[in-house]
Amino acid sequence: MAVSVTLGQVLTSSLAAFAFARLRFPGRDKLFLGYLATMMVPGEVTLIPVYILFVKMPELLNLLFRTEWKLISTTHNLLKLARRKCGGLWRSGKANWNRGRGRGARRS
């Protein structure tokens, strides 16, 4: 997966670099400045807006396609079930790694 993403980034970046370096078209300089400006924005600045976007995405998809997307609630229910069945990852300050491994598991 990471290799394909990297190859895709290299391919699209090289095509964009060729277009900005060799081709002359109207609005090229403004487009290049916009491209540079978006690269200069740190990831921390976009963290909260991206989170809000992902939280609101099921509602937006419901409105657009008139379907029921329950990704967020399904994830929440799975986490709730894991906490109920396993007691969560952290139990009394110790990691719950050895639980359910059979006779060889250490007792906490």
ROKOLKOL-607806 format. One record per atom (N, C-alpha, C): y, x, z; residue in one letter. Coordinates in Angstrom, 3 decimals. Atoms other than C-alpha are relative to their C-alpha. Layout:
residues N
[node [Y; X; Z]; A]
...
This chain:
residues 108
[node [-1.192; 0.820; 0.000]; M]
[node [0.000; 0.000; 0.000]; M]
[node [1.264; 0.870; 0.000]; M]
[node [-1.184; -0.854; -0.092]; A]
[node [2.463; 2.721; 0.945]; A]
[node [0.210; 0.789; -1.282]; A]
[node [-0.116; -0.773; 1.246]; V]
[node [1.688; 4.685; -2.212]; V]
[node [0.591; -0.869; -1.102]; V]
[node [-0.531; 0.876; 1.046]; S]
[node [2.367; 1.687; -4.447]; S]
[node [1.478; -0.316; 0.240]; S]
[node [-1.416; 0.247; -0.303]; V]
[node [5.655; 0.945; -2.647]; V]
[node [0.835; 1.225; -0.366]; V]
[node [-0.726; -1.234; 0.322]; T]
[node [6.716; 4.575; -3.000]; T]
[node [0.128; 0.188; -1.506]; T]
[node [-0.075; -0.118; 1.459]; L]
[node [5.835; 4.642; -6.690]; L]
[node [0.964; -1.020; -0.607]; L]
[node [-0.939; 1.016; 0.480]; G]
[node [7.739; 1.398; -7.247]; G]
[node [1.446; 0.392; 0.265]; G]
[node [-1.355; -0.446; -0.325]; Q]
[node [10.793; 2.806; -5.479]; Q]
[node [0.442; 1.141; -0.914]; Q]
[node [-0.341; -1.137; 0.875]; V]
[node [10.690; 6.029; -7.497]; V]
[node [0.262; -0.484; -1.421]; V]
[node [-0.167; 0.515; 1.354]; L]
[node [10.295; 4.117; -10.770]; L]
[node [1.324; -0.742; -0.158]; L]
[node [-1.240; 0.773; 0.128]; T]
[node [13.144; 1.668; -10.159]; T]
[node [1.236; 0.861; 0.260]; T]
[node [-1.154; -0.873; -0.268]; S]
[node [15.418; 4.340; -8.706]; S]
[node [0.291; 0.918; -1.173]; S]
[node [-0.241; -0.880; 1.150]; S]
[node [14.905; 6.626; -11.671]; S]
[node [0.591; -0.781; -1.178]; S]
[node [-0.599; 0.817; 1.058]; L]
[node [15.651; 3.782; -14.101]; L]
[node [1.468; -0.307; 0.299]; L]
[node [-1.399; 0.265; -0.373]; A]
[node [18.820; 2.917; -12.160]; A]
[node [0.841; 1.264; -0.143]; A]
[node [-0.741; -1.255; 0.129]; A]
[node [19.848; 6.581; -12.049]; A]
[node [0.298; 0.314; -1.470]; A]
[node [-0.231; -0.221; 1.422]; F]
[node [19.405; 6.870; -15.821]; F]
[node [1.097; -0.934; -0.519]; F]
[node [-1.005; 0.959; 0.466]; A]
[node [21.461; 3.717; -16.376]; A]
[node [1.395; 0.393; 0.467]; A]
[node [-1.326; -0.385; -0.493]; F]
[node [24.308; 4.922; -14.163]; F]
[node [0.476; 1.318; -0.598]; F]
[node [-0.409; -1.311; 0.503]; A]
[node [24.290; 8.454; -15.588]; A]
[node [0.292; -0.003; -1.492]; A]
[node [-0.090; -0.130; 1.453]; R]
[node [23.887; 7.879; -19.323]; R]
[node [0.619; -1.186; -0.726]; R]
[node [-0.474; 1.182; 0.720]; L]
[node [24.813; 4.323; -20.228]; L]
[node [1.415; -0.375; 0.431]; L]
[node [-1.352; 0.481; -0.282]; R]
[node [28.360; 3.024; -20.468]; R]
[node [0.006; -1.512; -0.203]; R]
[node [-0.074; 1.458; 0.112]; F]
[node [28.772; -0.679; -19.729]; F]
[node [1.103; -0.495; 0.918]; F]
[node [-1.103; 0.520; -0.807]; P]
[node [31.525; -2.886; -18.292]; P]
[node [-0.452; -0.258; 1.440]; P]
[node [0.287; 0.215; -1.407]; G]
[node [31.592; -2.926; -14.498]; G]
[node [-0.961; 1.007; 0.597]; G]
[node [0.965; -0.995; -0.465]; R]
[node [29.407; 0.170; -14.170]; R]
[node [0.462; 0.668; 1.287]; R]
[node [-0.507; -0.692; -1.184]; D]
[node [31.650; 1.891; -11.632]; D]
[node [0.013; -0.921; 1.225]; D]
[node [-0.003; 0.944; -1.130]; K]
[node [32.048; -1.225; -9.468]; K]
[node [-1.428; -0.268; 0.489]; K]
[node [1.392; 0.209; -0.373]; L]
[node [28.293; -1.823; -9.536]; L]
[node [-0.548; 1.206; 0.753]; L]
[node [0.458; -1.215; -0.675]; F]
[node [27.652; 1.797; -8.550]; F]
[node [0.595; 0.102; 1.395]; F]
[node [-0.612; -0.008; -1.332]; L]
[node [30.136; 1.568; -5.661]; L]
[node [-0.649; -1.030; 0.922]; L]
[node [0.707; 1.010; -0.802]; G]
[node [28.439; -1.633; -4.486]; G]
[node [-1.373; 0.495; 0.416]; G]
[node [1.310; -0.572; -0.303]; Y]
[node [25.069; 0.129; -4.667]; Y]
[node [0.118; 1.039; 1.112]; Y]
[node [-0.202; -1.006; -1.043]; L]
[node [26.379; 3.048; -2.602]; L]
[node [0.380; -0.634; 1.328]; L]
[node [-0.427; 0.657; -1.235]; A]
[node [28.011; 0.709; -0.085]; A]
[node [-1.188; -0.639; 0.724]; A]
[node [1.158; 0.600; -0.659]; T]
[node [24.745; -1.125; 0.557]; T]
[node [-0.937; 1.063; 0.562]; T]
[node [0.832; -1.070; -0.534]; M]
[node [22.935; 2.180; 1.067]; M]
[node [0.592; 0.581; 1.282]; M]
[node [-0.657; -0.582; -1.171]; M]
[node [25.484; 3.229; 3.698]; M]
[node [-0.061; -0.897; 1.235]; M]
[node [0.088; 0.904; -1.143]; V]
[node [24.904; 0.190; 5.926]; V]
[node [-1.254; 0.358; 0.798]; V]
[node [1.178; -0.344; -0.797]; P]
[node [22.623; 1.187; 8.830]; P]
[node [-0.912; -1.202; 0.212]; P]
[node [0.985; 1.063; -0.191]; G]
[node [19.464; -0.809; 9.445]; G]
[node [0.254; -0.825; 1.247]; G]
[node [-0.272; 0.722; -1.238]; E]
[node [20.593; -1.758; 12.959]; E]
[node [0.987; -1.142; -0.213]; E]
[node [-0.996; 1.041; 0.269]; V]
[node [23.463; -3.783; 11.509]; V]
[node [-0.665; -1.247; -0.577]; V]
[node [0.654; 1.135; 0.648]; T]
[node [21.108; -5.979; 9.505]; T]
[node [-1.166; -0.558; 0.797]; T]
[node [1.170; 0.409; -0.769]; L]
[node [18.466; -6.379; 12.229]; L]
[node [0.075; -1.456; 0.441]; L]
[node [-0.120; 1.380; -0.494]; I]
[node [19.751; -9.629; 13.771]; I]
[node [0.091; -1.006; -1.145]; I]
[node [0.014; 0.957; 1.110]; P]
[node [20.631; -11.354; 10.466]; P]
[node [-1.364; -0.158; -0.674]; P]
[node [1.322; 0.102; 0.598]; V]
[node [17.179; -10.533; 9.085]; V]
[node [-0.926; -0.808; 0.907]; V]
[node [0.804; 0.791; -0.941]; Y]
[node [15.565; -11.949; 12.245]; Y]
[node [0.329; -1.481; -0.132]; Y]
[node [-0.408; 1.406; 0.146]; I]
[node [17.574; -15.161; 11.909]; I]
[node [-0.511; -0.559; -1.323]; I]
[node [0.516; 0.433; 1.301]; L]
[node [16.592; -15.350; 8.248]; L]
[node [-1.487; -0.333; 0.077]; L]
[node [1.433; 0.260; -0.114]; F]
[node [12.885; -15.090; 9.094]; F]
[node [-0.303; -1.199; 0.874]; F]
[node [0.222; 1.165; -0.862]; V]
[node [13.183; -17.692; 11.848]; V]
[node [0.323; -1.287; -0.757]; V]
[node [-0.420; 1.196; 0.739]; K]
[node [14.977; -20.146; 9.553]; K]
[node [-0.754; -0.203; -1.308]; K]
[node [0.671; 0.083; 1.285]; M]
[node [12.769; -19.439; 6.518]; M]
[node [-0.951; -1.198; -0.128]; M]
[node [0.860; 1.184; 0.167]; P]
[node [10.131; -22.147; 7.235]; P]
[node [0.784; -1.291; -0.211]; P]
[node [-0.822; 1.201; 0.199]; E]
[node [12.864; -24.796; 7.528]; E]
[node [0.557; -0.047; -1.420]; E]
[node [-0.544; -0.056; 1.351]; L]
[node [14.427; -23.646; 4.252]; L]
[node [-1.075; -0.312; -1.037]; L]
[node [1.088; 0.276; 0.936]; L]
[node [11.071; -23.689; 2.464]; L]
[node [-0.438; -1.457; 0.060]; L]
[node [0.315; 1.427; -0.110]; N]
[node [10.363; -27.173; 3.829]; N]
[node [0.986; -0.845; -0.798]; N]
[node [-1.012; 0.755; 0.733]; L]
[node [13.635; -28.414; 2.382]; L]
[node [-0.131; 0.197; -1.510]; L]
[node [0.063; -0.286; 1.430]; L]
[node [13.171; -26.703; -0.984]; L]
[node [-1.239; -0.585; -0.670]; L]
[node [1.244; 0.372; 0.654]; F]
[node [9.526; -27.477; -1.683]; F]
[node [-0.662; -1.235; 0.597]; F]
[node [0.524; 1.192; -0.686]; R]
[node [8.941; -30.463; 0.634]; R]
[node [-1.445; 0.213; 0.447]; R]
[node [1.311; -0.330; -0.549]; T]
[node [5.964; -28.790; 2.261]; T]
[node [0.152; 0.304; 1.480]; T]
[node [-0.027; -0.300; -1.430]; E]
[node [5.041; -27.975; 5.834]; E]
[node [-0.491; 1.428; 0.214]; E]
[node [0.335; -1.396; -0.263]; W]
[node [5.132; -24.245; 6.582]; W]
[node [-0.010; 0.185; 1.505]; W]
[node [0.107; -0.140; -1.448]; K]
[node [3.869; -23.553; 10.072]; K]
[node [-0.349; 1.432; 0.389]; K]
[node [0.322; -1.389; -0.279]; L]
[node [3.739; -19.765; 10.041]; L]
[node [0.456; 0.416; 1.389]; L]
[node [-0.540; -0.425; -1.289]; I]
[node [5.965; -19.271; 13.074]; I]
[node [-0.755; -0.674; 1.136]; I]
[node [0.697; 0.697; -1.076]; S]
[node [4.271; -21.943; 15.190]; S]
[node [-1.454; 0.441; 0.081]; S]
[node [1.377; -0.483; -0.019]; T]
[node [0.810; -20.700; 14.158]; T]
[node [-0.085; 1.338; 0.705]; T]
[node [-0.020; -1.289; -0.670]; T]
[node [1.674; -17.170; 15.247]; T]
[node [0.209; -0.177; 1.493]; T]
[node [-0.252; 0.261; -1.413]; H]
[node [3.034; -18.490; 18.530]; H]
[node [-1.254; -0.556; 0.668]; H]
[node [1.217; 0.576; -0.578]; N]
[node [-0.136; -20.541; 19.119]; N]
[node [-1.104; 1.040; 0.130]; N]
[node [1.006; -1.054; -0.100]; L]
[node [-2.361; -17.532; 18.380]; L]
[node [0.286; 0.936; 1.171]; L]
[node [-0.350; -0.852; -1.130]; L]
[node [-0.459; -15.406; 20.876]; L]
[node [-0.274; -0.701; 1.323]; L]
[node [0.261; 0.774; -1.207]; K]
[node [-0.703; -18.181; 23.453]; K]
[node [-1.499; -0.041; 0.293]; K]
[node [1.447; 0.035; -0.163]; L]
[node [-4.456; -18.454; 22.887]; L]
[node [-0.530; 1.356; 0.464]; L]
[node [0.434; -1.337; -0.410]; A]
[node [-4.887; -14.677; 23.213]; A]
[node [0.339; 0.257; 1.457]; A]
[node [-0.363; -0.178; -1.407]; R]
[node [-3.012; -14.692; 26.509]; R]
[node [-0.916; -0.796; 0.914]; R]
[node [0.839; 0.855; -0.837]; R]
[node [-5.130; -17.548; 27.842]; R]
[node [-1.427; 0.538; 0.070]; R]
[node [1.386; -0.450; 0.032]; K]
[node [-8.486; -16.102; 26.751]; K]
[node [-0.177; 1.393; 0.601]; K]
[node [0.173; -1.396; -0.402]; C]
[node [-7.907; -12.405; 27.468]; C]
[node [0.840; 0.389; 1.201]; C]
[node [-0.885; -0.373; -1.089]; G]
[node [-5.283; -12.469; 30.161]; G]
[node [1.153; 0.867; -0.454]; G]
[node [-1.084; -0.811; 0.532]; G]
[node [-2.858; -10.677; 27.885]; G]
[node [-0.389; 1.464; -0.068]; G]
[node [0.281; -1.421; 0.131]; L]
[node [-2.694; -6.988; 27.084]; L]
[node [0.207; 0.707; 1.332]; L]
[node [-0.320; -0.655; -1.259]; W]
[node [-1.110; -5.994; 30.384]; W]
[node [-0.402; -0.909; 1.140]; W]
[node [0.425; 0.765; -1.157]; R]
[node [-2.750; -7.135; 33.579]; R]
[node [0.213; 0.857; 1.231]; R]
[node [-0.331; -0.700; -1.245]; S]
[node [-1.397; -6.010; 36.957]; S]
[node [0.430; 1.443; -0.266]; S]
[node [-0.553; -1.312; 0.294]; G]
[node [0.350; -3.053; 35.341]; G]
[node [-0.931; 0.937; -0.736]; G]
[node [0.945; -0.862; 0.714]; K]
[node [-2.793; -1.613; 33.703]; K]
[node [-0.348; -0.635; -1.339]; K]
[node [0.389; 0.526; 1.307]; A]
[node [-3.763; -1.946; 30.070]; A]
[node [-1.388; -0.608; 0.099]; A]
[node [1.244; 0.750; -0.058]; N]
[node [-6.612; -4.373; 29.506]; N]
[node [-0.936; 0.445; -1.122]; N]
[node [0.758; -0.499; 1.131]; W]
[node [-8.524; -2.108; 27.104]; W]
[node [-1.501; -0.175; 0.187]; W]
[node [1.439; -0.030; -0.224]; N]
[node [-11.964; -2.124; 28.744]; N]
[node [-0.623; -1.373; 0.213]; N]
[node [0.526; 1.328; -0.276]; R]
[node [-12.363; -5.851; 29.191]; R]
[node [-0.898; -0.465; -1.153]; R]
[node [0.889; 0.571; 0.985]; G]
[node [-15.318; -7.364; 27.393]; G]
[node [-0.778; 1.020; -0.805]; G]
[node [0.719; -1.013; 0.766]; R]
[node [-16.951; -4.101; 26.297]; R]
[node [-1.451; 0.139; 0.450]; R]
[node [1.400; -0.068; -0.422]; G]
[node [-20.273; -4.714; 28.059]; G]
[node [-0.175; 0.767; 1.292]; G]
[node [0.340; -0.627; -1.266]; R]
[node [-22.005; -2.801; 30.819]; R]
[node [0.726; 1.315; 0.244]; R]
[node [-0.613; -1.308; -0.182]; G]
[node [-20.339; 0.554; 30.185]; G]
[node [1.479; -0.055; 0.324]; G]
[node [-1.442; 0.088; -0.243]; A]
[node [-16.820; -0.762; 30.781]; A]
[node [0.303; 0.304; 1.454]; A]
[node [-0.406; -0.303; -1.363]; R]
[node [-15.016; 0.562; 33.811]; R]
[node [0.646; -1.212; 0.631]; R]
[node [-0.621; 1.119; -0.731]; R]
[node [-13.918; -1.902; 36.431]; R]
[node [1.378; 0.426; 0.474]; R]
[node [-1.346; -0.354; -0.467]; S]
[node [-10.219; -2.042; 37.278]; S]
[node [0.258; -0.593; 1.353]; S]
